[in-house]
Amino acid sequence: MVGHSQGGILGRYWMKYQGGAGKVKRMVGISAITHGTLLSGIVLLGEITGLIGPAEPLVDAFCAGCYDMIRDSDFMKKLNAGGDTTPGVIHSYIATRYDEVITPYSSTFTYAPGVTNTLVQDLCAVSVPEHLLMVGSKVVMRWILNQLDPSTARKANCLSVFDWY
């Protein structure tokens, strides 16, 4: 199973709470919101000003799942209760230092035994995809294929800052 952003946590939720655990061998998260986000400081500003709660109905009108993705939301607490991984599933996550949605970017990662956490810039220092461009990055796509089938793994071609398709 491969999931980008919210798809990375919906796959985990499906495995944990809706019977999907026995149907997945590998979970690959691309800028997954594993531990929630601070949305480049917007969440902190909302907490400081007291607007985080009152703004929820307005935000829900155009982004029904946004509040669930906030760090320490009830959804995040439930999703990560009892551990970040599903037993028997191989988990791999990739993040970018330039993610403006998943902040801090390291909240994509989980630190359970056997988990692979990778920063795009560790694979290719000149690769600079932000959140949305992660799914179009040749470096990220090569990494995903390597995770899904390690027997055919090969190094990503790292030639340009503009490495997307």
C-alpha positions in Angstrom: 0.0 0.0 0.0 1.3 3.4 -1.0 -0.1 6.6 0.5 0.8 10.2 0.1 0.0 12.8 2.8 -3.4 12.0 4.3 -3.3 8.7 2.3 -0.5 7.6 4.5 -2.6 7.8 7.6 -5.8 6.5 6.1 -4.0 3.3 5.1 -2.8 2.9 8.6 -6.2 3.6 10.0 -7.8 1.0 7.6 -5.2 -1.6 8.7 -5.6 -0.8 12.4 -9.4 -0.3 12.8 -11.1 -1.6 9.7 -9.7 -5.1 9.1 -7.0 -4.3 6.6 -4.0 -5.5 8.6 -3.9 -9.0 7.1 -4.2 -7.7 3.5 -1.1 -5.5 3.4 2.5 -6.6 3.3 4.2 -3.2 2.9 3.0 0.3 3.9 4.9 3.1 2.1 4.2 6.6 3.2 5.2 9.6 1.1 5.0 12.8 3.3 2.6 10.9 5.4 1.0 12.8 8.3 2.1 10.1 10.7 2.3 12.3 13.8 0.2 15.2 12.7 1.2 18.6 11.5 1.6 22.2 12.7 0.9 23.5 9.2 3.9 25.8 9.0 3.0 27.4 12.3 -0.7 28.0 11.5 -1.8 25.5 14.2 0.5 27.2 16.8 -0.9 30.6 15.9 -4.4 29.3 16.3 -3.6 27.8 19.7 -2.0 31.0 20.9 -4.9 33.2 19.7 -7.6 30.8 20.9 -9.0 30.5 17.4 -8.1 26.8 16.8 -11.4 25.6 18.2 -13.8 28.3 17.0 -12.4 28.1 13.5 -13.1 24.4 13.1 -16.6 24.7 11.5 -15.3 27.2 8.9 -12.3 25.1 8.1 -14.5 21.9 7.9 -16.6 23.6 5.2 -13.7 23.4 2.8 -11.4 20.7 4.3 -13.4 18.2 6.4 -10.3 16.2 7.4 -7.9 19.0 8.2 -8.5 19.1 11.9 -7.9 15.4 12.2 -4.4 15.9 10.7 -3.4 18.4 13.4 -0.7 17.2 15.9 -2.4 15.9 19.0 -5.9 15.8 17.5 -8.2 13.0 18.7 -7.8 11.2 15.4 -4.0 11.3 15.7 -4.1 10.1 19.3 -6.3 7.2 18.3 -4.3 6.4 15.2 -1.0 6.3 17.2 -2.3 4.6 20.3 -0.5 1.4 21.0 2.2 2.1 18.5 2.7 3.6 15.0 3.0 0.4 13.1 0.9 -2.7 12.3 2.4 -6.0 13.3 3.4 -8.1 10.2 3.5 -5.0 7.9 6.8 -3.6 6.7 6.6 0.2 7.1 8.7 2.7 5.1 8.4 6.5 5.1 9.9 9.3 3.0 9.9 13.0 3.8 11.3 16.2 2.3 13.1 18.9 4.2 11.0 21.4 2.1 7.6 20.2 3.1 5.3 23.2 4.0 2.3 21.0 4.9 3.9 18.4 7.1 5.7 20.5 9.7 8.0 19.6 11.1 8.8 17.3 8.2 10.2 14.7 10.7 6.6 14.1 12.0 6.3 11.8 8.9 8.7 9.4 10.5 8.1 6.6 13.0 10.7 5.1 15.1 9.6 1.5 15.6 11.9 -1.5 15.0 12.3 -2.4 11.3 10.9 0.9 10.0 12.7 2.6 7.1 12.7 6.4 7.4 14.3 8.3 4.5 14.8 12.0 3.8 14.8 12.8 0.1 17.8 15.0 0.5 19.8 12.1 1.9 19.2 10.3 -1.4 19.9 13.4 -3.5 21.1 16.6 -1.9 19.9 18.7 -4.9 16.4 17.3 -4.9 14.0 19.9 -3.5 10.4 18.7 -3.9 7.9 20.2 -1.5 4.8 18.4 -0.3 2.8 18.1 -3.5 5.8 17.5 -5.8 6.9 14.5 -3.8 4.6 12.2 -5.9 6.2 13.5 -9.1 9.8 13.3 -8.0 11.9 10.7 -9.9 14.1 10.2 -6.8 11.0 9.5 -4.7 9.5 7.2 -7.3 12.7 5.2 -7.4 12.7 5.0 -3.6 9.1 3.8 -3.6 9.8 1.0 -6.2 12.9 0.0 -4.1 10.7 -0.3 -1.0 8.0 -2.3 -2.8 10.5 -4.7 -4.3 13.9 -4.6 -2.6 15.1 -7.4 -4.9 15.1 -5.0 -7.9 16.4 -2.0 -5.9 18.7 0.5 -7.6 20.0 3.9 -6.9 18.0 7.0 -8.0 19.4 9.1 -10.8 20.3 12.4 -9.1 21.2 14.9 -11.7 19.0 17.9 -11.2 17.1 20.0 -8.8 14.1 19.6 -11.2 13.9 15.8 -10.9 10.1 15.4 -11.4 8.2 14.0 -14.3 
